[in-house]
């Protein structure tokens, strides 16, 4: 049975962007599913590419991939495949803003997303919805061990949290599920953060959420990843006032400052100028989607993904 929205309606709702398209194999690697699964979703539910090349080869546009990502979030929240497909198709038609969601670029110099990330996310979602604390702990340990703290947070845990809190009507989980997952993930990240007796960095590395940002685990995932490379960071989560953050920079004179922001309505680029006035001579990095589109000082380097932050910080400190 096909979803209630026809392919032609979806195509009319999408804008012609002229952006490059991807073959089914590349999209399958990106989403962590088999190519045969994408072909089945196209054939049975109409969640496929808008165009075919000569020879009927499937080519997915950025809008096609965004629709598949919406479908995946619904699947993570416990929807059936048919329900998730219908939800994704309707979302692209009834909510024009959904079509404007940018497809996240592939991390430069990094391997494709681990195939196990999608499997772990689905298993983790099911365990969280059932509040199976022990099972959640085991899955988090597996994700961190196989993919590393940064990828485990970005590719496994964050999508599950987004699916639980995304308003998908088939998901009946409440705040208790999100709280359980965040609490257990924070504990898992702390266990995965080694404390070196002789850190490789001679000058401090400051990791902090942008003042005003809701408490987030991004800085803790970064701290665990850097610690695995022998770099000891100072970590400040959400809630630190701007004055306190500037005071920390003034007192410690860090070699690197990384500020993380997830929401553009909260991010304020003036915090970097205040840090610079505090006579900071360290490198400044803006991490996360909240900084996109803001007029950052020229001394601030924007970075999108956590692996890119780890690589740049390691290069600055260790060469």
N, C-alpha and C positions, 0 to 999 in steps of 0.2 A: 504494500500500500504506500502510495506516495504522499508527501506532505501536502498541506492545503494550498500552498502558494506555488504557482507555476514558474518554470524556468524563465519564460518570457517576461513575467512581471518583475523578477529579480533583475534581469538584464536591463530593463527599462529604468529601474531604480538606481542602477549603478552609473557612475560618471565615467566618461572616457578620459583616462589620465595619460595615456601614452607611456606608462611605466613598463619596465621589462616584466616578462612573464617567466614562470618556472615550470619545468617538466614535472610529471607525477613523482618521479624518483626523488627529486630534490625536496618537494613538498612533504613527501612521506618521511624523509630523514628529519626535516624541520619539526614535524608534529610528533615524531616517535611512533608512527604506525606503519603497517605494511602497505606497499603500493596497491595490493589487492583490496585492502580495506577502503582506500580512497575510491577505487573503481566501483566497489559495491555501494558506497554512499552516493556516488553519482547515479548509478543505474537504478537503485531502489528508491532513493529519497530526493533526488534532484539537487544534492549539495555537491556540485561539481564545477568544472571550469566553465567560464563564459564563452570561450572560443576554443576551436581546434585548429591545428595547423594542417597543411596538406598531408593526406594520409590519415587524418582523424587522430593525430597525436594530441593528447590533452596538454594544454598550457594554462597554468593558473595565474591569474592576475593578483595584485595586492588585495583587491576587494574579495576575491575568491578565498584567499588565505585568511583574511580577517573573518569571513563567515565560518570557515572551518575552526578557527580558534574559539569563536563564540559557541559552536557546537561542542567542542571539547570541554569548555567550562561547564556546560549543562550536563555533559556526561559525568564529569567529576562530582557534580552535585547530586548524582543519583538518578538522573533521567534515563529513560530507555533511549535507544538509538533513534527510533521514530520520533519521539517527543523532542529530543535534542535537535534533530534535523529541522523539524517544523519550527521550533523556537528560533533557530539561527536564521532561517529563511524569512520569517516574519519580522525579526529584528532589523534585518537589512532593508526591508520595505517600509515598515511603519516608523522607524527611527532613523532619519537621515544622518544624524550625528554618528551613528555606528559605522557608516560607510567611510567616515573621515578618520577612523582610528588608524594610525600609521602602523605598518607591519614592522616589527622590530628588526633591525639589520643584523646580519650575521656578525658575530664577534670577529674582528680582524685578527688573523693569526691563531684562532682557536679552533679546535676540532668541532665537528657537528655535535648537536645535542646528544648525549648518551641515550641509546634506545631504551635503557632501563628506567629513564626518568619518567616517561609516560606511564609505565607499569607501576612504578613506585607511587606516583601521584594518585592513580586510580585506587590502589590498595590502601593508601593512607587516607584518602577521602572516605572510603567505606568504613575503616576502623574509627575515624574521628566521629562520623555520624552515629556510630553505635556506642561511642564513648568507651572504646576498648583501650584503656590507658596503656596496658602492657604491650599490646600489639602496636600501638602508635609509637611507643619508645623503640621497639625493635626496628620498625620501618625507618624511623629517623636515623638511628645508628647506621643502618644499611646504606641509606642515602648519603650520609656524610662520609662514610668509609669508601664507597664506590665512586662518588662524584666530587667529593670535596665539600667543605662548608659553604662556599659561595654559590656553587651550582645547585647544591641541595636546597638552599634557600630560594634562589631565583627560579629554578626550573621545577621544583617538586613542591615545596611548602607554600610559597606565595600563591601559585595558581589554585591550590586547594582552598586557601583562605579567601581568595577572590571569588571562587565558586560558591563557597558557603555564604558569603556576605553579599552576593551579587543580585539577590532578589529573585532568583530562579524559583518559579512557583512550585516545582516538584520537590524542592528541598525544604524539609521541615526543621532543620537544625537551627538552633538559636545561638545566643551569646555564649552558652556553656561550651559548645563545640569549638568555637574560635578561641576561647580562653584556654581550654585544655591544650589545643595544638600549640598556641603561642608559648604557654608555660613549659611544655615538654620540649619544644624546640630550643628555647632559651637555655634550658638545662643541658640539652645535648650539645649546643654550641660551646657552652662553658667547659664541658668535659673534653671537647675536641680542641681546646685552646691550651697548648703546652706553655709552660713558663720556663724559659731558658735561663740558666744561671748566668750566662754571658751572652746577652742579645747581640746580634750582629750590627744593629744600629747604635751609633754613639750619641745621636741626638733624638729627641722625642718625636713621635709620630702621633698627631692628634686626630682622632676620628670622632665625629659628633653629628647628631641630627641638627638640621637647621632649626634655630630657635622658633618655637611655635608649632613645629611638626609633632604629630601624634607619635607616641612611643612605637618604635619600629625595630625590627631585628636586623636591619641591614648593617648597622655598624658592628654588631656582634658577629655576624657572618664574616665581615671584613677582618675583624680582629682575629678570629680563629684562623682564617686563611693566611694572614700575614705572620701569625705566630708559628705556623707550620714551616715558614721560610726562615725562622729564626729572628724575625723582626718583632720587637715588643712595642705595642701601641698603647696610648692612653685612650680610653673609650668613654664617651659621654652620650647617653641616650637622650630621648626627647625630654623636654621640660626644663633644660638649662637656659636661664634668661640670657639675653644678648650681652648684658654687662658682665655676667659671670664668665661667659665664653671668651670675651675680650680680655678679661683679667687672667684667665688661664694661659692664653697666648702670650700675654705680656710677661707672666712669671716664668714660663717654661721655655719660651723661644723655640718652638718646635721647628724641625727641619721640613716637615710636611704637615699641612692641614687639609683634611678631607671633610667637607660638609655634605651631608646627604639630605635630599629633599624629594618627596614623592608627589606632593601636590603643588601645582603652580600658583594656586590662590594663596598659599601660605609663604612660599619662597620669597625672600627679600634680598636682592643682590647687595644692598647697602651693608650687610653684615661683613662682606669681604673688605669693603672700604674701611670699616671700623677696625677690622683686624690689622689691615695694613698701617693704619694710623698708630696702632699699638706697637709699631716698630718691628713687625714680624718680617724677617728676611727669608722665611721658608717658602717652599713651593705651595701654591694654593690650587686645590682641585674641587670641582663641583660635580657631585655624583648623583645620578637619578633623574627621572623624567620631570621633576618639579622645576628644574632650572632651564628647561628648554624654552626658547623664545624670549628669555630675559636678557637684558643688556648687562652682561657681566663685565667687570673690569678686564682689561687686556692681560693682566697678570694672572688671571684665573683660567685654568684649563678644564673645560667640561669633559666628562667621561660618562658613558651611558651604562656600561655593565660592570659588575663587580670584578670579573676577571681582568678587565682592562685597568681598573683601579689598582689591583694587586700588582699587575705587571709594571705600571708606571711608577708606583711607589717603590717597588723593589729596584727598578732601574735608577731612580733618583738617589736612593740610599746606598745601593750596593754596586751599581754600575753594570 
